[in-house]
């Protein structure tokens, strides 16, 4: 095998030309293979991360929904629905016991 830049003979198993330092075809192929494997691992990692983020958002969304649901109290005087922490009916004004 010969270097594509300087033309010197290069050992078949060399990744770089020992004369000028340019990457050989073998070195380029190994680099491509390595980068391809890294890309696959990154893709797997991002897929896992996306699923975990989706789970976290669902938990947060459900938690927010639960915290905003309020119980109602029915006024015994007029039947109006009131929030559970009300002291007086918001329709007739009667005090709750």
DRENTOR-783350 format. One record per residue: x negated, y negated, z negated of N, C-alpha, C in turn; residue number from 1. Coordinates in Angstrom, 3 decimals, m for minus. Atoms other than C-alpha are relative to their C-alpha. Layout:
BEGIN
PT      n_X      n_Y      n_Z     ca_X     ca_Y     ca_Z      c_X      c_Y      c_Z seq
PT        X        Y        Z        X        Y        Z        X        Y        Z NUM
...
END
This chain:
BEGIN
PT      n_X      n_Y      n_Z     ca_X     ca_Y     ca_Z      c_X      c_Y      c_Z seq
PT   m0.864    1.172    0.000    0.000    0.000    0.000   m0.914   m1.239    0.000   1
PT    0.789    1.235   m0.088   m1.261   m3.511    0.803    0.836   m1.177   m0.483   2
PT   m0.669    1.196    0.528   m0.429   m6.860   m0.793    0.575   m0.826    1.147   3
PT   m0.669    0.813   m1.026    2.050   m8.968    1.161   m0.535   m1.427    0.042   4
PT    0.529    1.364    0.030    0.271  m12.175    0.138   m1.460   m0.056    0.461   5
PT    1.434    0.106   m0.307   m3.491  m11.509    0.273   m0.511    1.122    0.903   6
PT    0.392   m1.082   m0.899   m3.594   m8.243    2.269   m0.914    1.047   m0.601   7
PT    0.894   m0.975    0.633   m5.808   m6.393   m0.206    0.770    1.276   m0.312   8
PT   m0.621   m1.266    0.336   m5.130   m2.737   m0.926    0.419   m0.015   m1.471   9
PT   m0.588   m0.016    1.345   m2.946   m2.185   m3.974    0.353    1.440   m0.345  10
PT   m0.401   m1.359    0.392   m2.478    1.074   m5.932    1.521    0.164    0.121  11
PT   m1.424   m0.266   m0.217    0.894    2.719   m5.208    0.862   m0.242   m1.237  12
PT   m0.789    0.152    1.227    1.984    2.492   m8.851   m0.107   m1.399   m0.614  13
PT    0.191    1.355    0.538    1.035   m1.200   m9.291    1.262   m0.840    0.150  14
PT   m1.116    0.960   m0.049    3.698   m3.768  m10.127   m0.479   m1.362    0.502  15
PT    0.587    1.270   m0.431    1.324   m6.670   m9.344   m1.300    0.280    0.753  16
PT    1.258   m0.105   m0.737   m1.545   m7.145   m6.930   m1.145   m0.333   m0.960  17
PT    1.118    0.288    0.903   m4.798   m6.889   m8.908   m0.900   m1.131    0.508  18
PT    0.834    1.053   m0.565   m6.408   m9.441   m6.561    0.627   m1.390   m0.177  19
PT   m0.623    1.343    0.030   m3.886  m12.314   m6.392    1.150   m0.129   m1.003  20
PT   m1.038    0.060    1.031   m1.230  m11.379   m8.986    1.426   m0.026    0.506  21
PT   m1.362    0.017   m0.513    1.790  m11.384   m6.665    0.680    1.325   m0.342  22
PT   m0.757   m1.206    0.326    4.524   m8.905   m7.570    0.103    0.875    1.246  23
PT   m0.085   m0.942   m1.112    4.491   m5.798   m5.377    1.459    0.412    0.216  24
PT   m1.367   m0.503   m0.261    7.567   m4.162   m3.802    0.467    0.893   m1.147  25
PT   m0.332   m0.871    1.127    7.461   m1.554   m6.561    0.363   m0.849   m1.221  26
PT   m0.270    0.890    1.125    7.331   m4.334   m9.145    1.339   m0.703    0.143  27
PT   m1.284    0.658   m0.269   10.286   m6.083   m7.508    1.146    0.958   m0.266  28
PT   m1.054   m1.001    0.197   12.336   m2.874   m7.517    0.189    0.290   m1.493  29
PT   m0.116   m0.239    1.442   11.553   m2.216  m11.187    0.668   m1.186   m0.700  30
PT   m0.623    1.190    0.566   12.501   m5.794  m12.020    1.492   m0.020    0.294  31
PT   m1.420   m0.053   m0.371   15.798   m5.443  m10.122    0.741    1.030   m0.846  32
PT   m0.624   m1.054    0.807   16.571   m2.173  m11.921    0.176   m0.453   m1.448  33
PT   m0.065    0.481    1.379   15.783   m3.718  m15.275    1.077   m1.064   m0.181  34
PT   m1.002    1.058    0.080   17.911   m6.778  m14.610    1.416    0.552    0.174  35
PT   m1.302   m0.628   m0.197   20.767   m4.591  m13.387    0.474    0.652   m1.295  36
PT   m0.345   m0.643    1.274   20.685   m2.602  m16.645    0.350   m1.048   m1.057  37
PT   m0.302    1.086    0.944   20.590   m5.816  m18.678    1.381   m0.574    0.295  38
PT   m1.315    0.521   m0.396   23.580   m7.101  m16.708    1.129    0.913   m0.438  39
PT   m1.021   m0.967    0.434   25.532   m3.917  m17.437    0.220   m0.084   m1.510  40
PT   m0.108    0.082    1.458   24.775   m4.181  m21.167    0.678   m1.305   m0.433  41
PT   m0.649    1.279    0.304   25.786   m7.849  m21.229    1.490    0.088    0.295  42
PT   m1.406   m0.166   m0.365   29.025   m6.983  m19.459    0.745    0.813   m1.057  43
PT   m0.616   m0.815    1.060   29.785   m4.266  m22.031    0.180   m0.831   m1.274  44
PT   m0.062    0.829    1.212   28.990   m6.659  m24.879    1.083   m1.060    0.086  45
PT   m1.030    1.028   m0.174   31.214   m9.379  m23.466    1.401    0.599   m0.047  46
PT   m1.293   m0.676    0.029   34.061   m6.918  m23.008    0.403    0.311   m1.438  47
PT   m0.268   m0.287    1.413   33.794   m5.811  m26.644    0.323   m1.295   m0.741  48
PT   m0.227    1.290    0.666   33.570   m9.432  m27.805    1.371   m0.564    0.349  49
PT   m1.305    0.512   m0.422   36.650  m10.394  m25.778    1.121    0.726   m0.727  50
PT   m1.022   m0.767    0.716   38.664   m7.584  m27.383    0.055   m0.408   m1.469  51
PT    0.036    0.401    1.408   37.530   m8.602  m30.882    0.575   m1.404   m0.186  52
PT   m0.553    1.359    0.077   38.360  m12.263  m30.212    1.510    0.046    0.160  53
PT   m1.440   m0.146   m0.197   41.799  m11.248  m28.936    0.675    0.507   m1.276  54
PT   m0.535   m0.509    1.265   42.395   m9.242  m32.148    0.037   m1.106   m1.052  55
PT    0.087    1.061    0.996   41.255  m12.172  m34.280    1.071   m1.067    0.237  56
PT   m1.038    0.987   m0.308   43.588  m14.593  m32.475    1.383    0.536   m0.353  57
PT   m1.296   m0.597    0.338   46.511  m12.180  m32.918    0.215   m0.041   m1.508  58
PT   m0.103    0.044    1.465   45.807  m11.898  m36.645    0.264   m1.425   m0.473  59
PT   m0.192    1.403    0.394   45.533  m15.685  m36.951    1.394   m0.486    0.376  60
PT   m1.326    0.417   m0.461   48.701  m16.244  m34.907    1.091    0.579   m0.901  61
PT   m0.989   m0.645    0.869   50.655  m13.723  m36.996   m0.015   m0.618   m1.393  62
PT    0.127    0.610    1.326   49.342  m15.268  m40.200    0.639   m1.386   m0.032  63
PT   m0.606    1.336   m0.082   50.375  m18.757  m39.091    1.517    0.117    0.059  64
PT   m1.451   m0.197   m0.086   53.835  m17.503  m38.149    0.588    0.351   m1.358  65
PT   m0.495   m0.416    1.311   54.269  m15.817  m41.532    0.011   m1.171   m0.978  66
PT    0.083    1.102    0.952   53.174  m18.934  m43.392    0.999   m1.113    0.309  67
PT   m0.950    1.063   m0.342   55.629  m21.164  m41.504    1.455    0.439   m0.125  68
PT   m1.375   m0.475    0.186   58.681  m18.949  m42.009    0.412   m0.320   m1.427  69
PT   m0.472    0.407    1.324   60.638  m20.409  m44.890    1.334    0.661   m0.269  70
PT   m1.281   m0.544    0.422   63.454  m18.853  m46.817    1.009   m1.138   m0.055  71
PT   m1.050    1.012    0.101   66.783  m20.655  m46.848    0.873    0.295   m1.207  72
PT   m0.953   m0.102    1.110   69.166  m21.313  m49.707    1.313   m0.559    0.511  73
PT   m1.330    0.439   m0.418   72.868  m21.558  m48.991    0.631   m0.782   m1.154  74
PT   m0.635    0.842    1.011   74.576  m24.379  m50.846    1.331    0.654   m0.423  75
PT   m1.247   m0.608    0.464   77.333  m22.880  m53.020    1.204   m0.941    0.147  76
PT   m1.071    0.984   m0.093   79.351  m26.103  m52.643    0.536   m0.122    1.429  77
PT   m0.456    0.249   m1.370   79.404  m26.605  m48.834   m0.429    1.070    1.006  78
PT    0.430   m1.061   m0.892   77.662  m23.558  m47.332   m1.147   m0.382    0.933  79
PT    1.104    0.462   m0.853   74.867  m25.583  m45.673   m1.290    0.755   m0.329  80
PT    1.303   m0.628    0.196   71.481  m23.921  m45.174   m1.002   m1.073   m0.407  81
PT    1.036    0.906    0.504   68.648  m25.596  m47.100   m1.297    0.782   m0.171  82
PT    1.282   m0.657    0.249   64.947  m24.867  m47.463   m0.056    0.467   m1.445  83
PT    0.017   m0.624    1.320   64.116  m22.698  m50.474   m0.544   m0.886   m1.110  84
PT    0.546    0.867    1.043   62.255  m25.473  m52.304    0.833   m1.270   m0.228  85
PT   m0.864    1.183    0.159   65.133  m27.992  m52.050    0.642    0.007   m1.393  86
PT   m0.673    0.147    1.284   66.573  m29.303  m55.317    1.450   m0.443    0.187  87
PT   m1.341    0.492   m0.308   69.613  m30.881  m53.662    0.361    0.429    1.416  88
PT   m0.482   m0.351   m1.328   71.730  m29.903  m50.665   m0.212   m1.171    0.939  89
PT    0.260    1.079   m0.944   70.752  m31.858  m47.578    1.254   m0.477    0.719  90
PT   m1.245    0.423   m0.623   74.414  m32.081  m46.482    0.916   m0.698   m1.019  91
PT   m0.960    0.562    0.964   76.568  m32.653  m49.585   m0.655   m0.673   m1.194  92
PT    0.722    0.664    1.092   73.899  m33.750  m52.076    0.146    0.676   m1.342  93
PT   m0.195   m0.684    1.280   74.944  m31.257  m54.773   m1.326    0.566   m0.480  94
PT    1.239   m0.523    0.613   72.106  m30.294  m57.156    0.099    1.514   m0.101  95
PT    0.076   m1.458    0.141   71.011  m26.660  m57.075   m0.390    0.341   m1.425  96
PT    0.348   m0.438    1.359   70.715  m24.753  m60.351   m1.346    0.642   m0.048  97
END
